[in-house]
Amino acid sequence: MKCRQTCLHRGFAVLLVVFVAIFVVNLSPCRANDTKKDDPKWTPMFDGKTLDGWSVTRLEEDKKAEIQDGCIVIGRNDLASGLKYDKPFPKSNYEIMYQAKRVKGYDFFGTLTFPVKESHCSFVSGGWSGYVIGLSSIGGYDASENETTGFYDFKENQWYQFRVSVSDDRIRVWLYPVDQDGKTTEAKKDDPKAQVAAKEEIEKPKVDLVLGNKSISTRLEVTFFRPLGISTWNTEGHIRDIKYRELPPDEVEQIKLLPERPEVN
């Protein structure tokens, strides 16, 4: 009889522990699958299997874009090659993210052409022999000779995360390296300087342009990819994890309050 009562007590204790554990987990804000109502909603633009929603442009017949291991492979050609997005897309107040890497070649490998209200612009990723980044074009000047001009040492076969934010008031661009799984590389815990540098690499935009009355346009080479597209120049580029979100009104208002001339690059 005592054994039976002991077993019942133990069984009840186990059930109680399980119930408490489940209750605590459900309350935890750190769950991977916990989605808050105010979290930004990202819309996937590439399913990793097909080119649904995309048009292939400026590619030779034997070097068409194809899908390999969940990535879009844009073959290397003598001129600009890439993809144009055919589905509806906002003209302003949005963010777009994608990952890209340079596999063969020496020039830009994941340049994004995107709408800016009634105009268009491009973020050049490693142009002019592989190092120049910036917006083309501002006031008629391309990414190699305007206020957004910067330099970045892109490594071959290294994935990079790109994030482009366009509001009514400014264009911002972030970029930083990620690993094969698309995750940021953590700095060594015993190296505080490296940790600070790694955090700044992710959080600080490489480009932060206040639009004002500036004239925004694109170079002739990327006209084929408007209003939204991704292109390469004499380079094989791999693209994956493309998605966008519309900026909520409160976030748009917060962007207006940012410093007018932040230090970038």
Sine and cosine of phi, psi and omega as CSV:
sin_phi,cos_phi,sin_psi,cos_psi,sin_omega,cos_omega
0.00,0.00,-0.71,0.71,0.03,-1.00
-0.87,0.49,-0.64,0.77,0.00,-1.00
-0.88,0.47,-0.67,0.74,-0.02,-1.00
-0.91,0.42,-0.68,0.73,0.02,-1.00
-0.90,0.43,-0.63,0.78,0.01,-1.00
-0.89,0.45,-0.68,0.73,0.00,-1.00
-0.90,0.44,-0.65,0.76,0.02,-1.00
-0.89,0.45,-0.67,0.74,0.02,-1.00
-0.89,0.46,-0.68,0.74,0.01,-1.00
-0.90,0.43,-0.67,0.74,0.01,-1.00
-0.88,0.47,-0.68,0.73,0.02,-1.00
-0.90,0.43,-0.63,0.78,0.01,-1.00
-0.90,0.44,-0.66,0.75,0.01,-1.00
-0.89,0.45,-0.71,0.71,0.02,-1.00
-0.88,0.47,-0.62,0.78,0.01,-1.00
-0.90,0.43,-0.68,0.73,0.01,-1.00
-0.89,0.46,-0.69,0.72,0.00,-1.00
-0.89,0.46,-0.70,0.72,-0.01,-1.00
-0.88,0.47,-0.70,0.72,0.01,-1.00
-0.90,0.44,-0.67,0.75,-0.01,-1.00
-0.88,0.47,-0.70,0.71,0.01,-1.00
-0.90,0.45,-0.65,0.76,-0.01,-1.00
-0.89,0.45,-0.68,0.73,0.00,-1.00
-0.91,0.41,-0.69,0.72,0.00,-1.00
-0.87,0.49,-0.67,0.75,-0.02,-1.00
-0.92,0.40,-0.44,0.90,0.02,-1.00
-1.00,0.06,-0.28,0.96,-0.10,-0.99
-0.92,0.40,0.75,-0.66,0.03,-1.00
-0.98,0.19,-0.06,1.00,-0.10,-0.99
-0.99,-0.15,0.09,1.00,0.00,-1.00
-0.91,0.40,0.67,-0.74,-0.04,-1.00
-0.90,0.43,-0.54,0.84,-0.06,-1.00
-0.99,-0.15,0.23,0.97,0.01,-1.00
-1.00,0.07,0.89,-0.45,-0.05,-1.00
-0.90,-0.43,0.90,-0.43,0.04,-1.00
-0.97,0.24,0.43,-0.90,-0.04,-1.00
-0.90,0.44,-0.50,0.87,-0.06,-1.00
-1.00,-0.08,0.12,0.99,0.07,-1.00
-0.92,0.40,0.61,-0.79,0.03,-1.00
-0.89,0.45,0.63,-0.77,0.00,-1.00
-0.99,-0.17,0.91,-0.43,0.00,-1.00
-1.00,-0.05,0.68,-0.73,0.04,-1.00
-0.97,-0.25,0.89,-0.46,0.03,-1.00
-0.90,0.44,0.62,-0.78,0.01,-1.00
-0.90,-0.44,-0.09,1.00,0.01,-1.00
-0.56,-0.83,0.83,-0.56,-0.09,-1.00
-1.00,0.05,-0.01,1.00,0.01,-1.00
0.99,0.17,0.02,1.00,-0.06,-1.00
-0.79,-0.62,-0.55,0.83,-0.06,-1.00
-0.70,-0.72,0.13,-0.99,0.08,-1.00
-0.98,-0.19,0.50,0.86,0.01,-1.00
-0.85,0.53,0.82,-0.57,0.00,-1.00
1.00,-0.06,-0.06,1.00,-0.05,-1.00
-0.84,-0.54,0.56,-0.83,0.09,-1.00
-0.91,-0.41,0.72,-0.69,0.04,-1.00
-0.99,0.10,0.78,-0.63,-0.03,-1.00
-0.76,-0.65,0.47,-0.88,0.11,-0.99
0.80,0.60,0.69,0.72,0.04,-1.00
-0.85,-0.53,0.67,-0.74,0.09,-1.00
-0.91,0.41,0.43,-0.90,-0.07,-1.00
-0.84,0.54,-0.59,0.80,-0.07,-1.00
-1.00,0.00,0.08,1.00,-0.02,-1.00
-0.72,-0.70,0.70,0.71,-0.01,-1.00
-0.95,0.32,0.41,-0.91,0.07,-1.00
-0.91,0.42,0.62,-0.79,-0.01,-1.00
-0.59,-0.81,0.21,-0.98,0.01,-1.00
-0.98,-0.19,0.80,-0.60,0.06,-1.00
-0.68,-0.73,0.85,-0.53,0.06,-1.00
0.78,0.62,0.68,0.74,0.06,-1.00
0.98,0.21,0.20,0.98,-0.01,-1.00
-0.85,-0.53,0.44,-0.90,0.16,-0.99
-1.00,0.02,0.83,-0.56,0.03,-1.00
-0.97,-0.25,0.90,-0.44,0.06,-1.00
-0.99,-0.15,0.91,-0.42,-0.08,-1.00
-0.91,0.42,0.39,-0.92,-0.02,-1.00
-0.98,0.17,0.81,-0.58,0.05,-1.00
-0.74,-0.67,0.12,-0.99,-0.05,-1.00
-0.95,0.30,-0.46,0.89,-0.03,-1.00
-0.88,-0.48,-0.23,-0.97,0.03,-1.00
-0.94,0.34,0.71,-0.71,0.03,-1.00
-0.68,-0.73,0.44,-0.90,0.03,-1.00
0.25,-0.97,-0.44,-0.90,-0.13,-0.99
-0.76,-0.64,0.54,-0.84,0.10,-1.00
-0.89,-0.45,0.69,-0.72,0.00,-1.00
-1.00,0.10,0.79,-0.62,-0.12,-0.99
-0.98,-0.18,-0.22,0.98,-0.05,-1.00
-1.00,0.09,0.30,-0.95,0.01,-1.00
-0.84,0.55,0.62,-0.78,-0.03,-1.00
-0.53,-0.85,0.63,-0.78,-0.03,-1.00
-0.91,0.42,0.41,-0.91,0.02,-1.00
-1.00,-0.04,-0.32,0.95,-0.01,-1.00
-0.35,-0.94,0.18,-0.98,0.04,-1.00
0.84,0.54,0.87,0.49,0.01,-1.00
-0.49,-0.87,0.24,-0.97,0.16,-0.99
-0.76,-0.64,0.59,-0.81,0.08,-1.00
-0.76,-0.65,0.66,-0.75,0.02,-1.00
-0.79,-0.61,0.54,-0.84,0.08,-1.00
-0.31,-0.95,0.30,-0.95,0.06,-1.00
-0.88,-0.47,0.62,-0.79,-0.04,-1.00
-0.54,-0.84,0.42,-0.91,0.11,-0.99
-0.57,-0.82,0.50,-0.86,0.07,-1.00
-1.00,-0.01,0.82,-0.58,-0.04,-1.00
-0.96,-0.27,-0.73,0.68,0.04,-1.00
-0.67,-0.75,0.68,-0.73,0.02,-1.00
0.88,-0.48,-0.12,-0.99,-0.13,-0.99
-0.66,-0.75,0.13,0.99,-0.09,-1.00
-0.83,-0.56,-0.36,-0.93,-0.10,-1.00
-0.93,0.38,0.58,-0.81,-0.19,-0.98
-0.80,-0.61,-0.11,0.99,-0.01,-1.00
-0.34,-0.94,0.73,0.68,-0.03,-1.00
-0.96,0.28,0.78,-0.63,-0.02,-1.00
-0.98,-0.17,0.82,-0.57,0.16,-0.99
-0.98,-0.22,0.74,-0.67,-0.18,-0.98
-0.53,-0.85,0.39,-0.92,0.02,-1.00
-0.97,0.23,0.59,-0.81,0.13,-0.99
-0.75,-0.66,1.00,-0.02,-0.14,-0.99
0.83,0.56,-0.89,-0.45,-0.05,-1.00
-1.00,-0.05,0.08,1.00,0.00,-1.00
-0.88,-0.47,-0.22,-0.98,0.01,-1.00
-0.58,-0.81,0.37,-0.93,0.00,-1.00
-0.52,-0.86,0.21,-0.98,0.05,-1.00
-0.73,-0.69,0.63,-0.77,0.20,-0.98
-0.99,-0.16,0.90,-0.44,-0.06,-1.00
-1.00,0.05,0.82,-0.57,-0.04,-1.00
-0.95,-0.32,1.00,0.05,0.07,-1.00
1.00,0.10,0.72,0.69,0.03,-1.00
-1.00,0.04,0.01,-1.00,0.04,-1.00
0.79,0.62,0.89,0.45,0.02,-1.00
0.95,0.31,0.34,0.94,0.27,-0.96
0.96,-0.29,-0.12,0.99,-0.14,-0.99
-0.88,-0.47,-0.37,0.93,-0.13,-0.99
-0.98,0.20,0.72,-0.70,0.15,-0.99
-0.82,-0.58,0.41,-0.91,0.02,-1.00
0.47,-0.88,-0.05,-1.00,-0.04,-1.00
-0.98,-0.19,0.70,-0.72,0.10,-1.00
-0.82,-0.57,0.86,-0.51,0.04,1.00
-0.79,-0.61,0.42,-0.91,0.01,-1.00
-0.88,-0.48,0.88,-0.47,-0.02,-1.00
0.87,0.49,0.48,0.88,0.00,-1.00
1.00,0.06,-0.09,1.00,0.00,-1.00
-0.98,-0.21,0.70,-0.71,-0.07,-1.00
-0.99,0.13,-0.07,-1.00,-0.13,-0.99
-0.90,0.43,-0.29,0.96,-0.02,-1.00
-1.00,0.04,-0.09,1.00,-0.11,-0.99
-0.50,-0.87,0.55,0.83,0.10,-0.99
-0.77,-0.64,-0.08,-1.00,-0.11,-0.99
-0.92,0.39,-0.20,0.98,0.02,-1.00
-0.99,-0.13,0.01,1.00,-0.05,-1.00
-0.85,0.52,0.76,-0.65,0.06,-1.00
-0.57,-0.82,0.06,-1.00,-0.02,-1.00
-0.71,-0.70,0.64,-0.77,-0.04,-1.00
-0.59,-0.81,0.71,-0.70,-0.04,-1.00
-1.00,0.00,1.00,0.08,0.02,-1.00
-0.96,0.27,0.70,-0.71,0.04,-1.00
-0.99,-0.14,0.61,-0.79,0.04,-1.00
-0.93,0.38,0.65,-0.76,0.00,-1.00
0.90,0.43,0.33,0.94,0.08,-1.00
-0.97,-0.25,0.78,-0.63,0.05,-1.00
-0.98,0.22,0.59,-0.81,0.06,-1.00
-0.75,-0.66,0.62,-0.78,0.08,-1.00
-1.00,-0.04,0.80,-0.60,0.07,-1.00
-0.91,-0.41,0.67,-0.74,0.05,-1.00
-0.67,-0.75,0.87,-0.49,-0.03,-1.00
-0.89,-0.45,0.83,-0.56,0.00,-1.00
-0.91,-0.41,0.80,-0.61,0.01,-1.00
-0.82,-0.57,0.88,-0.48,0.10,-1.00
-0.87,-0.50,0.01,-1.00,0.03,-1.00
-0.91,0.41,-0.32,0.95,-0.12,-0.99
-0.94,-0.33,-0.43,0.90,-0.08,-1.00
-0.36,-0.93,0.26,-0.96,0.10,-0.99
-0.87,-0.49,0.79,-0.61,0.05,-1.00
-0.80,-0.60,0.56,-0.83,-0.01,-1.00
-0.68,-0.73,0.76,-0.65,0.11,-0.99
-0.92,-0.40,0.53,-0.85,0.13,-0.99
-0.43,-0.90,0.62,-0.78,0.01,-1.00
-0.31,-0.95,0.41,-0.91,-0.03,-1.00
-0.96,0.28,0.53,-0.85,0.11,-0.99
-0.73,-0.68,0.26,-0.96,-0.02,-1.00
-1.00,0.07,-0.09,-1.00,-0.06,-1.00
-0.86,0.51,-0.49,0.87,0.00,-1.00
-1.00,0.01,0.06,1.00,0.03,-1.00
0.99,0.10,0.20,0.98,-0.01,-1.00
-0.98,-0.19,0.49,-0.87,0.02,-1.00
-0.94,0.35,0.55,-0.84,0.01,-1.00
-1.00,0.09,0.84,-0.54,-0.03,-1.00
-0.98,0.19,0.66,-0.75,0.05,-1.00
-0.97,0.26,0.35,-0.94,0.01,-1.00
-0.89,0.45,0.70,-0.71,-0.05,-1.00
-0.91,0.42,-0.43,0.90,-0.02,-1.00
-1.00,-0.02,0.22,0.97,-0.01,-1.00
-0.79,-0.61,1.00,0.08,-0.05,-1.00
-0.84,0.54,-0.64,0.77,-0.02,-1.00
-0.89,0.45,-0.65,0.76,0.01,-1.00
-0.92,0.40,-0.59,0.81,0.02,-1.00
-0.92,0.40,-0.67,0.74,0.03,-1.00
-0.90,0.43,-0.69,0.73,-0.01,-1.00
-0.90,0.43,-0.65,0.76,0.00,-1.00
-0.91,0.42,-0.65,0.76,0.02,-1.00
-0.91,0.41,-0.67,0.75,0.01,-1.00
-0.91,0.41,-0.59,0.80,0.01,-1.00
-0.85,0.52,-0.60,0.80,-0.04,-1.00
-0.99,0.13,-0.67,0.74,-0.16,-0.99
-1.00,0.06,-0.48,0.88,-0.08,-1.00
-1.00,0.02,0.82,-0.57,0.00,-1.00
-0.93,0.37,0.57,-0.82,0.07,-1.00
-0.98,0.19,-0.43,0.90,0.04,-1.00
-0.72,-0.69,0.71,-0.71,0.09,-1.00
-0.57,-0.82,0.99,-0.12,-0.10,-0.99
-0.93,-0.37,0.87,-0.49,0.14,-0.99
-0.98,0.19,0.83,-0.56,-0.13,-0.99
-0.95,0.32,-0.76,0.65,-0.03,-1.00
0.78,0.62,-0.78,-0.63,0.03,-1.00
-0.97,-0.23,0.35,0.94,-0.05,-1.00
-0.92,0.38,0.57,-0.82,0.06,-1.00
-0.99,0.11,0.81,-0.58,-0.03,-1.00
-0.92,-0.40,0.72,-0.69,-0.01,-1.00
-0.39,-0.92,-0.01,-1.00,0.04,-1.00
-0.83,-0.56,0.32,-0.95,0.13,-0.99
-0.97,0.25,0.37,-0.93,-0.05,-1.00
-0.86,0.52,-0.58,0.82,-0.10,-0.99
-0.88,0.47,-0.43,0.90,-0.08,-1.00
-0.96,-0.29,0.19,0.98,0.03,-1.00
-0.83,0.56,-0.56,0.83,-0.04,-1.00
-0.90,0.43,-0.34,0.94,-0.11,-0.99
-0.98,-0.21,0.08,1.00,0.07,-1.00
-0.98,0.18,0.53,-0.85,0.13,0.99
-0.99,0.16,-0.40,0.92,0.00,-1.00
-0.62,-0.78,0.78,-0.62,0.01,-1.00
-0.23,-0.97,0.21,-0.98,0.02,-1.00
-0.81,-0.59,0.72,-0.70,-0.10,-1.00
-0.63,-0.78,0.26,-0.97,0.08,-1.00
-0.78,-0.63,0.22,-0.98,0.06,-1.00
-0.72,-0.70,0.93,-0.37,0.01,-1.00
0.77,0.64,0.60,0.80,-0.11,-0.99
-0.51,-0.86,0.60,-0.80,0.15,-0.99
-1.00,0.02,0.84,-0.54,0.00,-1.00
-0.85,-0.52,0.57,-0.82,0.06,-1.00
-0.92,-0.38,0.71,-0.70,-0.07,-1.00
-0.80,-0.60,0.61,-0.79,0.05,-1.00
-0.43,-0.90,0.19,-0.98,0.11,-0.99
0.76,0.65,0.85,0.53,0.01,-1.00
-1.00,-0.03,0.77,-0.64,-0.01,-1.00
-0.37,-0.93,0.32,-0.95,0.04,-1.00
-0.59,-0.81,0.25,-0.97,0.09,-1.00
-0.56,-0.83,0.48,-0.88,0.10,-1.00
-1.00,0.02,0.68,-0.73,-0.02,-1.00
-0.97,0.24,0.78,-0.62,0.04,-1.00
-0.94,0.35,0.41,-0.91,-0.06,-1.00
-0.80,0.60,-0.65,0.76,-0.03,-1.00
-0.91,0.41,-0.56,0.83,0.03,-1.00
-0.95,0.32,-0.61,0.79,0.07,-1.00
-0.87,0.49,-0.65,0.76,0.02,-1.00
-0.92,0.39,-0.62,0.79,0.03,-1.00
-0.90,0.44,-0.61,0.79,0.01,-1.00
-0.89,0.46,-0.59,0.81,0.01,-1.00
-0.89,0.46,-0.46,0.89,-0.07,-1.00
-1.00,0.03,-0.05,1.00,0.00,-1.00
-0.92,0.38,0.45,-0.90,0.04,-1.00
-0.80,0.59,0.59,-0.81,-0.11,-0.99
-0.95,0.30,-0.59,0.81,-0.01,-1.00
-0.78,-0.62,0.94,0.34,0.02,-1.00
-0.93,0.37,0.43,-0.90,0.05,-1.00
-0.98,0.18,0.80,-0.60,0.03,-1.00
-0.78,-0.63,0.06,-1.00,-0.04,-1.00
0.88,0.47,0.00,0.00,0.00,0.00
